[in-house]
């Protein structure tokens, strides 16, 4: 999906069009990307884009599920009863009932400006299938593998994964982006192999431009794309690269638990993040928590007409 940053009504419209395309292709399960109602970037518009739990985003998931007799999932920034925003992945059954919810555990970098993390295990019972939910960089953390390994028959989720800008020295940032792109392309397969379950991973694509926190610089890059369906051995059955633009991928998979092929890596991350990414992770997390308390916490939720 190619989002319009912070434009809830337009993003819901685009998500519905793509989900209808997937449903028309015969999909029994339809998975939307992380932040399907907003996209993600550091902009004030995001602070005004949180939605009530019972609001237009969840209405859309229910409507799509009933329309296509499918199980439908996706995550969006919602305002909970305690007043905090969370990045919540909802899974809705074919009758339009909410089967389960998972809150992303740790916001990534500037995401800290707009919501707080959750602490559930992400295991959702969907009829006879145990489903694991994971969102974006949760696919890179070993704690995700530990909470899902041997417990789920299918993993679903999505991402809004941005690139490393082409700053000077270009030779260095180009190599870093090449590594970043390879990591983004391989996270679903790597997680499938250590958990022992097939994965459906949705993604955003397109250009991204926004201010850079605590910096006079402007971030200019793109969203990595990489919508992927893979089996429990990590074999990719369908993929849509960012260069292909918005669209859907469809494949047949058999939910079920397999013996994991790989051990869970030691440490916090699946992959070494490097010095720059590690520095950015910590400074933007510190900045974001302060910014959230001052600028996002308690703001009114977005006013969007419910269909």
C-alpha positions as CSV (number, residue, x, y, z in Angstrom):
1,X,0.0,0.0,0.0
2,X,1.2,3.5,-0.8
3,X,0.0,5.7,2.1
4,X,-0.6,9.5,2.4
5,X,1.0,10.5,5.6
6,X,-1.5,11.3,8.3
7,X,-4.6,11.4,5.9
8,X,-6.8,8.9,7.6
9,X,-9.8,9.1,5.2
10,X,-7.6,8.6,2.1
11,X,-5.6,5.8,3.5
12,X,-8.8,3.9,4.5
13,X,-10.0,4.3,1.0
14,X,-6.8,3.0,-0.5
15,X,-6.7,0.1,2.0
16,X,-10.3,-0.9,1.1
17,X,-9.5,-0.9,-2.7
18,X,-6.5,-3.2,-2.2
19,X,-8.4,-5.4,0.2
20,X,-11.2,-5.7,-2.3
21,X,-8.7,-6.7,-5.0
22,X,-7.3,-9.4,-2.7
23,X,-10.9,-10.6,-1.9
24,X,-11.8,-10.7,-5.6
25,X,-8.7,-12.9,-6.1
26,X,-10.2,-15.5,-3.7
27,X,-8.2,-14.7,-0.5
28,X,-9.5,-16.4,2.6
29,X,-7.2,-14.2,4.7
30,X,-6.5,-10.6,4.0
31,X,-3.6,-8.7,5.8
32,X,-3.1,-5.0,5.7
33,X,0.1,-3.2,6.5
34,X,1.1,-1.6,9.8
35,X,-0.4,1.9,10.2
36,X,-2.8,1.2,7.3
37,X,-4.9,4.3,8.4
38,X,-2.0,6.7,8.6
39,X,1.4,5.6,7.2
40,X,4.3,6.6,9.5
41,X,6.7,9.6,9.6
42,X,7.7,12.3,12.0
43,X,5.0,15.0,11.4
44,X,2.5,16.8,13.6
45,X,-0.3,15.3,11.4
46,X,0.4,12.0,13.0
47,X,-0.4,13.3,16.5
48,X,-3.9,14.1,15.3
49,X,-4.4,10.8,13.5
50,X,-5.1,8.3,16.3
51,X,-8.6,6.7,16.1
52,X,-10.9,5.3,18.7
53,X,-10.8,1.6,18.9
54,X,-14.4,1.4,17.9
55,X,-14.1,3.7,14.9
56,X,-13.6,3.8,11.2
57,X,-10.5,1.6,11.0
58,X,-12.0,-1.3,12.9
59,X,-15.3,-0.7,10.9
60,X,-13.3,-1.2,7.7
61,X,-11.8,-4.5,8.9
62,X,-15.2,-5.8,9.9
63,X,-16.8,-4.6,6.6
64,X,-14.1,-6.3,4.5
65,X,-14.3,-9.5,6.5
66,X,-18.1,-9.8,6.0
67,X,-17.9,-8.7,2.3
68,X,-15.3,-11.3,1.4
69,X,-16.1,-14.0,4.0
70,X,-12.5,-13.7,5.0
71,X,-10.3,-13.3,8.1
72,X,-8.9,-9.7,7.9
73,X,-6.1,-8.1,10.0
74,X,-4.1,-4.9,10.2
75,X,-2.7,-2.5,12.7
76,X,-3.5,1.2,13.3
77,X,-2.9,3.8,16.0
78,X,-5.8,3.7,18.4
79,X,-6.8,5.5,21.5
80,X,-7.4,3.2,24.5
81,X,-9.6,3.8,27.5
82,X,-6.6,4.7,29.6
83,X,-5.9,7.7,27.3
84,X,-2.8,6.3,25.6
85,X,-2.3,5.5,22.0
86,X,-1.1,2.1,20.9
87,X,-0.2,0.5,17.6
88,X,-2.8,-2.3,17.7
89,X,-3.1,-5.2,15.3
90,X,-6.7,-6.5,15.1
91,X,-7.7,-9.8,13.6
92,X,-11.4,-10.0,12.5
93,X,-13.2,-13.2,11.6
94,X,-15.5,-13.7,8.6
95,X,-18.6,-12.8,10.6
96,X,-17.1,-9.5,11.6
97,X,-16.2,-10.4,15.1
98,X,-12.9,-9.3,16.6
99,X,-10.9,-12.6,17.1
100,X,-8.0,-10.9,18.9
101,X,-5.6,-8.0,19.3
102,X,-1.9,-7.5,19.6
103,X,-0.1,-4.3,20.6
104,X,3.3,-3.7,19.2
105,X,5.8,-4.1,22.0
106,X,8.3,-1.3,21.3
107,X,7.8,1.7,19.1
108,X,10.5,2.1,16.5
109,X,12.6,5.3,16.5
110,X,10.3,8.3,15.8
111,X,7.2,6.1,16.3
112,X,7.8,6.8,20.0
113,X,6.3,10.2,19.4
114,X,2.9,8.8,18.6
115,X,2.1,5.7,20.8
116,X,3.3,3.5,23.7
117,X,4.2,-0.1,23.6
118,X,2.3,-3.2,24.8
119,X,3.1,-6.4,26.6
120,X,0.8,-9.2,25.3
121,X,2.2,-12.4,23.8
122,X,0.6,-11.9,20.4
123,X,-1.0,-15.3,20.3
124,X,-4.6,-15.2,18.9
125,X,-6.9,-18.2,18.8
126,X,-8.8,-18.1,15.5
127,X,-11.2,-21.1,15.4
128,X,-8.8,-24.1,15.0
129,X,-5.8,-22.0,14.2
130,X,-3.4,-20.4,16.6
131,X,-2.2,-17.2,15.0
132,X,0.9,-15.2,16.0
133,X,0.8,-11.4,15.4
134,X,4.0,-9.5,14.8
135,X,4.5,-5.9,13.6
136,X,7.4,-4.5,11.7
137,X,10.6,-4.6,13.7
138,X,9.1,-7.2,16.0
139,X,10.1,-9.5,13.1
140,X,13.7,-8.6,13.9
141,X,13.6,-9.2,17.7
142,X,14.4,-12.5,19.3
143,X,11.8,-11.9,22.0
144,X,9.2,-12.3,19.2
145,X,10.6,-15.7,18.2
146,X,10.6,-16.8,21.9
147,X,6.9,-15.8,22.4
148,X,5.7,-17.5,19.2
149,X,8.0,-20.5,18.7
150,X,6.1,-23.8,18.8
151,X,2.9,-22.0,19.7
152,X,1.4,-20.9,16.4
153,X,0.2,-22.3,13.1
154,X,0.5,-19.0,11.2
155,X,2.1,-15.6,11.7
156,X,0.5,-12.4,10.3
157,X,1.5,-8.8,10.4
158,X,2.9,-5.9,8.5
159,X,5.4,-3.1,8.4
160,X,6.2,0.5,7.5
161,X,9.9,0.1,7.0
162,X,11.8,3.2,5.8
163,X,15.1,3.4,4.0
164,X,18.4,4.9,5.1
165,X,18.8,8.4,3.4
166,X,21.5,9.0,0.8
167,X,23.5,11.3,3.0
168,X,27.3,12.0,2.8
169,X,29.5,10.1,2.6
170,X,27.4,8.5,-0.1
171,X,29.5,5.4,-0.3
172,X,28.9,4.6,3.3
173,X,25.1,5.3,3.4
174,X,24.7,3.4,0.1
175,X,26.2,0.3,1.7
176,X,24.1,0.8,4.8
177,X,20.9,1.0,2.7
178,X,21.9,-2.1,0.8
179,X,22.2,-4.0,4.1
180,X,18.9,-2.4,5.3
181,X,17.1,-3.5,2.2
182,X,18.4,-7.1,2.4
183,X,17.3,-7.2,6.1
184,X,13.8,-5.9,5.2
185,X,13.5,-8.4,2.4
186,X,14.5,-11.4,4.6
187,X,12.8,-10.8,7.9
188,X,9.7,-12.9,7.1
189,X,11.7,-15.9,6.0
190,X,14.1,-15.7,8.9
191,X,11.2,-15.6,11.4
192,X,9.4,-18.5,9.7
193,X,12.5,-20.7,10.0
194,X,13.0,-20.0,13.8
195,X,9.3,-20.3,14.7
196,X,8.3,-23.1,12.4
197,X,5.1,-21.4,10.9
198,X,4.2,-19.8,7.6
199,X,4.0,-16.0,7.4
200,X,1.9,-13.4,5.7
201,X,3.6,-10.0,5.8
202,X,2.0,-6.8,4.4
203,X,4.0,-3.6,3.8
204,X,3.9,0.0,2.7
205,X,5.7,1.4,-0.4
206,X,6.4,4.8,-1.9
207,X,8.4,7.9,-1.1
208,X,8.6,9.3,2.4
209,X,9.7,12.8,3.4
210,X,9.4,14.4,6.8
211,X,11.5,16.3,9.4
212,X,14.2,14.5,11.3
213,X,13.7,14.7,15.1
214,X,16.2,17.0,16.9
215,X,17.9,17.9,13.6
216,X,17.8,20.6,11.0
217,X,17.9,17.9,8.3
218,X,14.9,16.6,6.4
219,X,14.5,12.8,6.0
220,X,14.0,11.8,2.3
221,X,13.7,8.2,1.5
222,X,11.3,5.5,0.7
223,X,9.3,2.7,2.3
224,X,10.9,-0.7,1.6
225,X,7.8,-2.5,0.4
226,X,8.3,-6.2,0.5
227,X,4.8,-7.7,0.8
228,X,5.7,-11.4,1.4
229,X,4.0,-14.8,1.8
230,X,6.3,-17.6,2.8
231,X,6.0,-21.2,4.1
232,X,7.3,-22.5,7.4
233,X,10.7,-23.2,5.8
234,X,11.0,-19.6,4.8
235,X,10.5,-20.3,1.1
236,X,8.9,-17.2,-0.5
237,X,5.7,-18.1,-2.3
238,X,4.7,-14.6,-3.3
239,X,6.5,-11.2,-3.1
240,X,5.8,-7.7,-4.2
241,X,8.9,-5.4,-4.3
242,X,8.7,-1.7,-3.6
243,X,9.6,-1.0,-7.2
244,X,6.3,-2.6,-8.3
245,X,4.2,0.0,-6.5
246,X,1.0,-0.7,-4.6
247,X,-0.8,-4.0,-5.2
248,X,-1.5,-7.4,-3.7
249,X,0.2,-10.7,-3.4
250,X,-1.8,-14.0,-3.2
251,X,-0.6,-17.5,-2.5
252,X,-1.9,-20.8,-1.1
253,X,-0.4,-21.8,2.3
254,X,-1.2,-24.6,4.7
255,X,-1.3,-23.3,8.3
256,X,0.4,-25.6,10.8
257,X,3.4,-26.0,13.1
258,X,6.7,-27.5,11.9
259,X,9.9,-28.2,13.7
260,X,11.9,-25.0,13.5
261,X,14.8,-25.2,11.1
262,X,17.0,-22.6,12.8
263,X,17.9,-21.7,16.3
264,X,16.9,-18.4,17.8
265,X,19.9,-16.1,17.6
266,X,21.5,-14.9,20.8
267,X,21.0,-11.3,21.9
268,X,18.2,-8.8,21.3
269,X,18.2,-8.5,17.5
270,X,18.2,-11.1,14.7
271,X,20.7,-8.9,12.8
272,X,23.5,-6.5,13.9
273,X,22.0,-3.0,13.5
274,X,25.3,-1.2,13.2
275,X,26.5,1.9,15.0
276,X,24.3,4.5,13.2
277,X,21.1,2.5,13.5
278,X,21.8,1.8,17.2
279,X,22.5,5.5,17.9
280,X,19.3,6.6,16.0
281,X,17.3,3.9,17.8
282,X,18.2,5.2,21.3
283,X,18.2,9.0,20.6
284,X,14.9,8.9,18.8
285,X,13.4,6.7,21.5
286,X,14.4,9.2,24.2
287,X,13.2,12.2,22.1
288,X,10.0,10.4,21.2
289,X,8.9,9.6,24.7
290,X,9.2,13.3,25.7
291,X,7.5,14.5,22.5
292,X,4.6,12.0,23.0
293,X,3.9,13.3,26.5
294,X,4.1,17.0,25.4
295,X,2.4,16.9,22.0
296,X,0.4,13.7,21.4
297,X,-0.9,12.4,24.7
298,X,-4.5,13.7,25.2
299,X,-4.9,15.1,21.7
300,X,-8.4,14.6,20.2
301,X,-8.8,11.6,18.0
302,X,-9.2,12.1,14.3
303,X,-12.6,13.0,13.0
304,X,-13.4,10.6,10.2
305,X,-16.9,9.7,9.0
306,X,-17.8,6.2,9.7
307,X,-19.1,4.1,6.8
